[in-house]
Amino acid sequence: MTSFHWGLHAWAIYGMTALVIANFGFRRGCPSLIGAPLKHVFGTNRVTGTVGWLSDLAAIVAIAIGVAGSVAMGVFQLEGGVARLLGIEDRGQWLALVIFACMGAAFILPLLVDLGKGMALLSNTAMLLAVALMVYVLLAGPTSYIMSGIMSGIVGCLGDYAAGVIPHGFRTFTFADMRVEGWFRDWTLNYMAWWLAWGPFVGVFVARISRGRTIREFGLGVMFVPTLFSIFWFGVFGNVGFYAILRTDLPVLEVVETDLNETIFFLLDQLPVPALTTLAVVPAAFLFIVTSVVSAAFVLGMFSTGGDPNPAVRIKLIWGVLPASFPGRHPEPE
């Protein structure tokens, strides 16, 4: 199901949105707005104008809520890593607030410079750290077990998932056991709703950075490359967790139930030089959150200014700082 949640179904949402926006924006001269294709196809009148405006408004709300939720979850994970690095025992709410404030400051500089320059530096650094960490865990952990799991994931994606891609997309488990139905509601539908909420944001952003690509290049870059990377990413870190649960007596499940955000750091503690790996996780997670907010601020700036391809810096700054202005409540362990 990981391939289903993070595979072609998920990235197709981004790809379809981006392709429509790119076609109408770059080939037909429409503004980069969710409602623009509707007005272009059916003409501008009271009905299409109202529906288009509501579509753009819904996209702004969905993006703002989705980004704010992601920032909150990322901050709580960063909180655990920072506390480990600094040896903080009683962190309380103040540490999360400090991290929120640091993020708010970190959003400012990339929003002041050209989108390509700022995003390229941040995203390349984050990806370099993430790939280095993944390779390290693969080599320092149970390599044979991890590779076997990755191959199973690839075979499952190419075989089971590819063969049942259409039934998977329409399966709702209406008459299944309540536990299966509950899992489907809490996980699968939650994931799909999350992808849909981020669809306008990522779709417009991907369309912007993909200008000049062919449809074939676009499809491979948006749908298949991220899916393949997801298989390796979840294959490495997921199988490290499975190995710890199934082949050792480490209390991984207890850690998950107590504090989900601590799980990655607990598993890294079982590998050599845990301080170094934790030091890599914290800036990587920080940069991924920053790049998400910076790109979201750019898209929200476009949507809130009628599709302006280069929104004013002050508009981007407003949208960039807002997610750090409303810190979420720290999750308490059950």
Helices and strands as residue ranges (DSSP letters): H 2-6, H 8-22, I 23-27, H 36-42, H 46-86, H 94-112, H 115-140, H 143-156, I 157-161, H 162-163, H 165-170, H 178-183, I 184-188, H 189-209, H 215-219, I 220-224, H 225-246, H 252-258, G 260-262, H 263-268, H 274-304, H 313-325
